[in-house]
Every structure is written in C-alpha cells, then in structure tokens.
Amino acid sequence: MEAAESRGLCAPMSAPATPRRRGPRRALSATEILDAALGLLDEGGPDAVSIRGIAARVGVAPNAVYTYFPDKAAVVRALVERLLGEVDHDVFADRERHWRDRVEALAVELRERLSAHPGAVNLVVGGPMDGPNARALNERLLQLLGDAGLDPTDAARASYLLIVYVFGSMALEVADVHRPGPLPSEPERIAARGRAMPAAPSGDFPRSAAAAPTMTGYISTEQYLWGLRRVLDGISTRAAGGFSGTS
C-alpha cells in the first residue's frame, strides 16, 4: 500500500474547483451606441461606421448592438434623426421675426450642425428624411413659408428647394475636402482650394481666369449666404404674386 501511494496511485483527491463567477453584464443603451457611431463617423467617415466597430468601441459583442438596431442602416437613420433633433427650432419659430430672417437662421443653423459632423452630410442626403425630427423640421418650414404668403403647394415646393440648396451646398463643401474627419477651418479650406485649382489660361478662358478668386471662395459662408438670398429673392417674388399659374 505504501509503495502504491509512493507511486501516486492512491494520492488523495484535490478539492473540487470553485465555479468562477461571471462579472456583471455590460449595461448598454441606444444613446451609447449612437455616441459610438457618431465618433466613428467623425473620425473616419461613413465607411468607418459598422456594427462591429460600434461594438468594439463600447466594449460589447456585436449581438448586443443588434438588440437595439437590426442593422447598420437602422443605426444610420437613428443617427440622422438625432442630428436633426439637435437643431434649435427657436431660431426659426419666432413668428414676430420676418420670414426671410427665420429661413436664413435655419439655414445657418443646419450648416453649422453639419459642418461639425461632415461625415453625416452624405448620410442625410442619401437616405429618407422621414423620422419624427425630420418631419417636425419640415412642418416648421412649411409653416414659415405659409407665413411668407405662399399657398400650400408653393410652400411645399419652396421647402424642397431650400432643402436641396442647404444639403446640396454642404455635400459639395464636404466633397471638396477629399478626406474623412472634421473639416479644417474655412480659411484653411479656401486656401487649399486656391492652391489645388488649376490656373485657367487667360487667352482661352478669360472669364474663368478673371473669376478665379471668386471661384476659390465657393465653399465660403459668404457664398452660401449669397446663394441662399438669391433663392429667397425668388420665393419672395412668388409670395408677392410675381408669378402666375404653375410657372
């Protein structure tokens, strides 16, 4: 027996291992998911936003993200809604102010919001704006244009025209940068645009050569407001009865 024990055949059994306790489950919310998605968007553009990337950023498995959003498209739509929900409606809801001032305030507000998150511009342009915040924004704009004297049909057409102008202008500004991430300051972007713009031969394209300094500033706030005010001139003429029929 002693020989057997010395060879380990009858060694005493070790105590059973204590089951390892699992740590607390990682709490998660839709807000955290959208925070992570926005951070990825700001750093790397739309291509950087993925379910796996979001999950890694908040420290959970991808399945945890799917609990809140069925796919990336749902995350993107919620993110667009969130950004539109941050628009300050007070800037254009004051009916004591002239309607043009209110439209301009809204357009500037939207530009500032999108400039802070340039990666979101193409998401807004490329997807349906049919969430509650988008609808509320459109409702306010239709009310504003009604205050200007437009009938419901013309108000709807003018609303679409303004949306196309604002988001179209921002899409061109973002595309001009050619890289993801936050936009450089406006003076930096204008200077870079001037350096990158090929000089037009004055002999063949005299008007383009003369217009080069103005063309360099196409992405400026000054140009944005110039174009917006020309659009509003047209809407004002319509509201004053300067057009007839369906023209």
C-alpha positions as CSV (number, residue, x, y, z in Angstrom):
1,M,0.0,0.0,0.0
2,E,2.8,2.4,1.0
3,A,4.5,1.6,-2.3
4,A,1.4,2.3,-4.2
5,E,0.9,5.6,-2.5
6,S,4.5,6.5,-3.2
7,R,3.9,5.9,-6.9
8,G,0.8,8.3,-6.8
9,L,-1.7,5.6,-7.4
10,C,-3.6,6.3,-4.3
11,A,-2.9,10.0,-3.9
12,P,-5.6,12.0,-2.1
13,M,-8.1,13.7,-4.4
14,S,-7.9,17.5,-4.7
15,A,-10.8,19.7,-3.6
16,P,-13.3,20.5,-6.4
17,A,-12.7,23.8,-8.1
18,T,-14.9,26.7,-7.1
19,P,-17.1,27.8,-10.0
20,R,-15.9,31.1,-11.4
21,R,-18.4,33.9,-11.0
22,R,-19.3,35.9,-14.1
23,G,-18.8,39.6,-13.9
24,P,-21.8,41.9,-14.2
25,R,-23.2,42.2,-17.7
26,R,-22.2,45.3,-19.6
27,A,-25.1,47.8,-19.5
28,L,-25.8,49.4,-22.9
29,S,-28.2,51.9,-24.3
30,A,-29.2,53.2,-27.7
31,T,-27.6,56.5,-26.7
32,E,-24.2,54.9,-26.2
33,I,-24.5,53.1,-29.5
34,L,-25.2,56.4,-31.3
35,D,-22.4,58.1,-29.4
36,A,-20.0,55.5,-30.7
37,A,-21.4,55.6,-34.2
38,L,-21.0,59.4,-34.3
39,G,-17.4,59.1,-33.0
40,L,-16.6,56.7,-35.8
41,L,-18.3,58.8,-38.3
42,D,-16.4,61.9,-37.2
43,E,-13.0,60.1,-37.3
44,G,-13.3,58.0,-40.4
45,G,-16.4,59.0,-42.4
46,P,-19.4,56.8,-43.2
47,D,-17.3,53.8,-44.2
48,A,-15.9,53.7,-40.6
49,V,-19.4,53.1,-39.1
50,S,-20.1,49.4,-38.7
51,I,-21.8,47.2,-36.2
52,R,-18.5,45.5,-35.2
53,G,-16.8,48.9,-35.0
54,I,-19.5,50.2,-32.7
55,A,-19.4,47.1,-30.6
56,A,-15.7,47.3,-30.2
57,R,-15.9,51.0,-29.2
58,V,-18.4,50.4,-26.4
59,G,-16.8,47.1,-25.3
60,V,-19.6,44.7,-26.1
61,A,-20.2,41.8,-28.5
62,P,-21.9,42.8,-31.8
63,N,-25.1,40.9,-30.8
64,A,-25.6,43.5,-28.0
65,V,-25.8,46.2,-30.6
66,Y,-28.4,44.2,-32.6
67,T,-30.6,44.2,-29.6
68,Y,-31.2,47.9,-30.3
69,F,-30.7,48.2,-34.0
70,P,-31.3,45.4,-36.6
71,D,-28.5,46.6,-38.9
72,K,-26.2,49.4,-39.9
73,A,-28.9,51.2,-41.9
74,A,-31.1,51.5,-38.8
75,V,-28.1,53.0,-36.9
76,V,-27.6,55.5,-39.7
77,R,-31.2,56.5,-39.7
78,A,-31.3,57.0,-36.0
79,L,-28.1,59.0,-36.2
80,V,-29.5,61.3,-38.8
81,E,-32.6,61.7,-36.7
82,R,-30.5,62.6,-33.7
83,L,-28.6,65.3,-35.5
84,L,-31.8,66.8,-36.9
85,G,-33.2,66.7,-33.4
86,E,-30.4,68.9,-32.2
87,V,-31.5,71.8,-34.5
88,D,-32.7,74.7,-32.4
89,H,-36.2,75.4,-33.5
90,D,-36.3,78.7,-31.7
91,V,-34.1,80.2,-34.4
92,F,-36.9,80.0,-36.9
93,A,-40.1,79.5,-34.9
94,D,-40.4,83.1,-33.8
95,R,-43.3,84.4,-35.9
96,E,-42.5,88.0,-34.8
97,R,-39.4,87.9,-37.0
98,H,-39.5,88.4,-40.7
99,W,-39.8,85.1,-42.5
100,R,-36.6,85.6,-44.5
101,D,-34.6,86.2,-41.4
102,R,-36.1,82.9,-39.9
103,V,-35.2,80.9,-43.1
104,E,-31.7,82.3,-43.0
105,A,-31.3,81.5,-39.3
106,L,-32.4,77.9,-40.0
107,A,-30.1,77.5,-43.0
108,V,-27.1,78.8,-41.0
109,E,-28.0,76.5,-38.1
110,L,-28.2,73.5,-40.3
111,R,-24.9,74.4,-41.9
112,E,-23.2,74.7,-38.5
113,R,-24.6,71.4,-37.3
114,L,-23.4,69.6,-40.4
115,S,-20.0,71.3,-40.5
116,A,-19.4,69.9,-37.0
117,H,-20.1,66.3,-38.4
118,P,-19.3,66.4,-42.1
119,G,-19.4,62.6,-42.4
120,A,-23.1,62.9,-41.7
121,V,-23.8,65.1,-44.8
122,N,-23.9,62.2,-47.3
123,L,-26.0,60.1,-44.9
124,V,-28.6,62.9,-44.7
125,V,-28.6,63.4,-48.5
126,G,-28.5,59.6,-49.3
127,G,-31.3,58.5,-47.0
128,P,-35.0,59.2,-46.4
129,M,-35.7,62.0,-44.0
130,D,-38.9,60.6,-42.6
131,G,-38.3,60.3,-38.9
132,P,-40.2,62.4,-36.3
133,N,-37.4,65.1,-36.1
134,A,-37.2,65.4,-39.8
135,R,-41.0,65.7,-40.1
136,A,-41.0,68.3,-37.3
137,L,-38.4,70.3,-39.2
138,N,-40.3,70.2,-42.4
139,E,-43.6,71.1,-40.6
140,R,-41.9,74.2,-39.2
141,L,-40.5,75.2,-42.6
142,L,-43.9,74.8,-44.3
143,Q,-45.5,77.0,-41.6
144,L,-42.8,79.6,-42.1
145,L,-43.3,79.7,-45.8
146,G,-47.0,79.9,-45.3
147,D,-46.3,83.0,-43.1
148,A,-44.5,84.4,-46.2
149,G,-47.7,84.3,-48.1
150,L,-47.2,81.1,-50.2
151,D,-50.1,78.7,-50.7
152,P,-49.7,75.1,-49.6
153,T,-48.4,73.9,-53.0
154,D,-45.9,76.6,-53.4
155,A,-44.8,76.3,-49.8
156,A,-44.1,72.6,-50.3
157,R,-42.1,73.3,-53.5
158,A,-40.2,76.1,-51.8
159,S,-39.4,73.9,-48.8
160,Y,-37.9,71.3,-51.1
161,L,-35.9,73.9,-53.0
162,L,-34.4,75.2,-49.7
163,I,-33.6,71.7,-48.5
164,V,-31.9,70.9,-51.8
165,Y,-29.9,74.1,-51.6
166,V,-28.7,73.7,-48.0
167,F,-27.8,70.0,-48.2
168,G,-26.5,70.2,-51.7
169,S,-24.2,73.1,-50.8
170,M,-22.9,71.1,-47.8
171,A,-22.4,68.0,-49.9
172,L,-20.2,69.9,-52.3
173,E,-18.2,71.5,-49.5
174,V,-17.5,68.1,-47.9
175,A,-16.6,66.5,-51.2
176,D,-14.1,69.3,-51.8
177,V,-12.0,68.2,-48.7
178,H,-11.4,64.7,-50.1
179,R,-10.8,63.1,-46.7
180,P,-12.8,61.9,-43.7
181,G,-12.7,63.6,-40.4
182,P,-13.5,67.1,-39.2
183,L,-13.5,69.9,-41.6
184,P,-10.5,72.3,-41.4
185,S,-11.3,75.9,-40.7
186,E,-12.9,77.8,-43.5
187,P,-9.8,80.0,-44.3
188,E,-7.7,76.8,-44.5
189,R,-10.1,75.2,-46.9
190,I,-10.3,78.2,-49.1
191,A,-6.5,78.5,-49.2
192,A,-6.2,74.8,-50.0
193,R,-8.8,75.1,-52.8
194,G,-6.9,78.0,-54.2
195,R,-3.7,76.0,-54.3
196,A,-5.4,73.0,-55.9
197,M,-7.3,74.9,-58.5
198,P,-5.5,74.8,-61.9
199,A,-5.0,78.2,-63.4
200,A,-7.2,78.8,-66.4
201,P,-5.3,80.1,-69.5
202,S,-6.5,83.6,-69.8
203,G,-6.2,83.5,-73.5
204,D,-8.6,80.6,-73.9
205,F,-10.8,81.1,-70.9
206,P,-10.6,84.8,-70.0
207,R,-13.8,84.8,-67.9
208,S,-12.7,81.8,-65.9
209,A,-9.3,83.3,-65.2
210,A,-10.9,86.6,-64.1
211,A,-13.4,84.7,-61.9
212,A,-10.8,82.5,-60.2
213,P,-10.7,84.4,-56.9
214,T,-14.5,84.2,-56.6
215,M,-14.5,80.5,-57.5
216,T,-11.9,79.8,-54.8
217,G,-14.5,81.1,-52.3
218,Y,-17.3,78.9,-53.5
219,I,-17.2,76.9,-50.2
220,S,-17.3,80.0,-48.0
221,T,-20.1,81.2,-45.7
222,E,-20.3,84.3,-47.8
223,Q,-21.1,82.3,-51.0
224,Y,-23.5,80.1,-49.1
225,L,-25.5,83.2,-47.9
226,W,-25.3,84.8,-51.3
227,G,-26.9,81.9,-53.0
228,L,-29.5,81.4,-50.2
229,R,-30.5,85.1,-50.5
230,R,-31.0,84.7,-54.3
231,V,-33.2,81.7,-53.7
232,L,-35.2,83.7,-51.1
233,D,-35.5,86.6,-53.7
234,G,-37.3,84.1,-56.0
235,I,-39.5,82.8,-53.2
236,S,-40.3,86.4,-52.2
237,T,-41.4,87.3,-55.7
238,R,-43.6,84.2,-55.8
239,A,-45.1,85.1,-52.4
240,A,-45.8,88.7,-53.7
241,G,-47.7,87.3,-56.7
242,G,-45.0,88.0,-59.2
243,F,-45.7,84.6,-60.9
244,S,-49.0,83.3,-62.1
245,G,-50.4,79.8,-62.8
246,T,-47.9,77.0,-62.4
247,S,-44.9,78.8,-63.7
